Amino acid sequence: MPHRNAPLTETGRLRLARCVVEDGWPLRRAAERFQVSPTTAKRWADRYRTLGEAGMSDRSSRPHRSPRRLSARTERRIIKVRVLRRWGPARIAHLLRLNPATVHRVLVRYRLARLSHLDRATARPVRRYERAAPGDLVHVDIKKLGNIPDGGGHHVLGRQAGRKTRSGAGYSYLHNAVDDHSRLAYSEILPDERKETAAAFWARANEFFARAGITVQRVMTDNGSCYRSHPWRDALAAEGITHKRTRPYRPQTNGKVERFNRTLLDEWAYARPYRTEQERRDAFPDWLHTYNHHRGHTALAGKPPASRVPNLTGQNT
């Protein structure tokens, strides 16, 4: 099929060729008549002499031979390094003394999965899942975050000066809960990650989900000490909630809250140069509201989490 700007369709090519071959038109006259170059007119006339009407169709632009294409042996070496070492194109190219773009084309041609789609321990593709309804599973995690000293950190003052003000600034702990089905998030900035703090956070998070009409059935956490404590166990048991833990060294099992953590850092914590920790904290509620109500989520077809939670308050603000 010719591209949209092609001057000749197959019918036009046939008419041009017949004018030259059968009617004896000069190439220049035929080229002017059909608004193409004499070279193009000659090409279609020659094809018509050789192949007839069948020669008027498009041909593949793929070359008959590729003398510079990698040998099969080199391609096998690329695949072997990728499978055994799980390296990206740049590292493989450095090892084999190839161009990274060439290595990337080989990996794409053989349909090898992206490294981000593989389990780090087993190299198997990560199986994606999504619970059928809100509350079927809630992912919970804690993200440790360095506080911003008064006057700003290295984002404001530069890395050298920022190091001098960093001492004694301390840390904050973001306790996060993300619903598996809707990606609705509840988050608080708290001073520590002790068991009592985590249990109290969950009580407030559960109330938040309940106000949205979500009854939590299961909660998934990592194996942190606060999540193996009696206060945490009792807080879940009091509501009849099942506790699930991730396998050791497999944070991707709790991937939805891990991804929320990264989004939180990119779009709030490090989104702009704050001059004080309080300034950053003051911006957090608005960001969290935007995340839940307005920010499109790729896993939700570009819609925000609120689109899957009909009873969520503040949807129109």
N, C-alpha and C positions, 0 to 999 in steps of 0.2 A: 504494500500500500504506500503510495507516494506521500511525502510530508506535505503539510498544509500550504507551503509556499512553492511547491514544485510547479514550474511553468507548463509541464506536459503530464497528462495522464497517459495510461496505456493506449487509449484511443488516439490521443494527440500524437503520440510517438509513431503509431502505425500510419497515420495520415502523412506525417512528415516523411517517413521512410518511403512510402509509396510515391510521394511527389518526386523524390530524388531517384529512386531505383526504377520505377515504372514509367514516370512521366518525364524523366530526364531533366529535372530542375537542377541548376547549379547549387552547390552547397550554400553559398552566401545568400542566394535568393531565398532558399528554403529556411535558412536560419532567421532572416529578417521577417519572413511571413509568420513564423511560429514563435518569434521573440526569444530565441536562444542563440548561443554562440555557434559559429561554424564547426567547432570541435565537437559540440554536442550533436549537431545534425549529422556529422560524419559517423559518430559512434552508433546512432540508432539506424542509420542507413546500412552500415556494415553488418550489424546484428541481423537486420532484416534479410540481407543477401545470404547470410549463413544459416539462420535458424527460422526464418519466416516469422509468422505472427507470434510464435512461442517466444521469440527473442525480445519481445516488447515488455515483458514482465520484469519486475525488480529482481535483482540478485542479492544474495547475502553479501554484506560488506566484510565478512570474515575472510582473512587472507588464506590462500591455498596452502601456504607453509609459513611457519614462524621460526626462522633460524635462530632468533635470540631467546626463544622460550626456554625456561629451565628444563634441564633433563629430568627424567622420571626419578633418577637416583637422588638428585638434589631435593626434589619435592618430597620423597620418602624421608629424607633426613629432617626436613622441616617438620613434617607430621610427627616423626618420632620424638624430636625435642619437645614439641608442644605437648604431646601425650604424657611423656615421662616427667618432664620438669614443670609443666604448666606455666610456660613463659609467654609473654606477649610478643608481638612482631618485632619490636625494637631490640629486645634482648636476643631473640633468635637470630636476627639479622647480624648483630654484632658477633655472635659466636660463629656463624657460617660465612661471614664476610659478604653479606648480601644487602640489597636495598630494603629498608623496612616496608616500603610500599609493595615491593615484589612479594615479600613474605606474607603480607596481609592479603594480597590477591590469591595466593595459594590456599591460605586458611579459609577464605570465603568460598573459593571454588570447591573445596572438599567439605564445605558446610560444617566446619568445626565450631562448636558453641563458643560464645564469648566467655572469657574467664570469669566475668561477673555473674554468669549464669551457672557456674559450676560450684559444687561443694568443695571447699578447700582440702578437706581430708581425703575424700574418696574420688574426686574429679568427676563425679556423676552430676548430670544436670539437676539443678535444684527443682524440686516439685512444688509448683505454686498451688496454693489452695485458698479458698475463701469460705467462711462459714455461711450457712444459708440465711440466717436471721440475726438482727442485732441482739447482743447479749449472749449468744452461743459461746463466744470466747472473747475475753478482754486481755490484751497484752499489757504487762506492767514492767517498768524498768526505771532505773535511776541514772541520771547523767550528771557527772561531776563537772563543775564549771568554775574556772578561776574568776574571782571578783575583779572588778575594774577599780584601781586606786583613784582617789580624788585627783582631779586634773587630767585624767585620761591615762590609758596604757600605751603600748607601743604603736597602736593604730593611729593615735593622735600625736604622740611625742616623737615617734620614731623608735626603732628597735633598741638602740643603744640607751637612750634616755628612759625608755619604758622599763628596761631591766632594773634601773635604780629605784623606780617607784613601786615595783612589783612586790617587794618584800613586805610581809605582814598583811597583805590584802586579803588573804584567806580564800575560802571556796564556798560556793553555793551548791546545793544539790537539787536538781530538777526531778521531781517524782512525776512520772508520766503514766497515763493509762489510755490505751487506744483500743476501741472496739474493732474486732476483726472484720465484721461485715460492712459497717458504714465508715470506718476510719475516724469516727467521732473521737475527739481527744479531750481529756481532762488533765490538767497539769498544774503543779504548784512549785514555787521556789521555796525550799526549806533549808534550815541551817545544817542538817546532818542526815545520815542514812541509818540511824539506829532503829532497832526493832519497834520501839514505841512510836517513833515518828512515822515509820512505814505503815504500821497498823492504823494509826489515826488518819493518815492520808487516804488509805483505802476506804475507810468509813465515809469520808467526804466525797470521794470519787463515786462510791456506790450510790450515794444520795443524788449526785449529779445525774448519773445514768437513769436512776429511778424517776426523777422529775421529767426526763425525756421520754418516759414510757418504756425504758429498756430494763428488763429483768435479767441480771447477770447470772449465767449458769456455771461458767468456768472462768478461771483466771490462770494465765500462764506467766511465769516469772523465770529468771535464771536461778542459779543456786547460791545466791548471796546469803550471808548469814542472817540478815533481817527477814528473809523470806523462808528461812528454816526455823524461825523462832516460834515460841508458844503464842505470843500476842498476835502474830500474823495468822497462825493456824486458827486461833480462836475467833479472830475477826471474820474469817471466811466461813467457818463452821456455824457461826451465829446466824448467817444468812442462807445456809444450805448451799454454799458455793463450793464447787470442786476445785482443788488446787492442782495444776499441772506444772511440772518443771521441765526446762529444756535439758537436753543431754549435755554433759560437760564439754566445753570447747566447741559448742555448736550454736553461736549467737544467732545464726540465720534462722533457727527454728522460731525465734521470737522476732522475726524480721520486720514485722509491721511497726512495732514500737522503735526498733533500731533505725528504720527509715525515717520515722517521725523525729527521732533525735537529730539526725543529720539535717533534715529540713529546718528544724528549730534553730540549729547553729547557723546555717546558711542565710536564713531569711529573717532572723531576729537577733541572735546573740552577736554575730559578726557582720550584720548587714550594713552597719554604719559606725563611724567612730564616736562612741559615747564618751563623755567626759567624766562621768561618775557611775558607780554601780547603781545608784538609785535612779538615774536617768534611764538606764537600760531596763530596770525592773518596771518603771512606770510605763514603758512601751510594750511590756509583755501582754497585758490583758487585751489590748487592741489587736495585737498580732494573733493571739489565740482565737479571738472572735472571728477575725478574717479567715483564719485557717478552717474553722468549723463551718462558717456560713457563706463565704464568698470565694475562697481560693479553689480553683478547679483542680481535681485530682485525676491523674492519668488512669489509675485503676478504676475510676468511677465514670469513665467516658467524658472526662472534662468537667464533671459536676462536683460541687462541694459535699462534704460529709452530711450536711444538713438535709440534702436531697433524699437521703435514705432514712431519715428520722423524722417522721411527720409531726411528732409531738414536741420537738425541740423549740424552746422559747427563743424569741429574738431573731427569728429567721428573716424577718423583713427589715432588719435594721442594719 
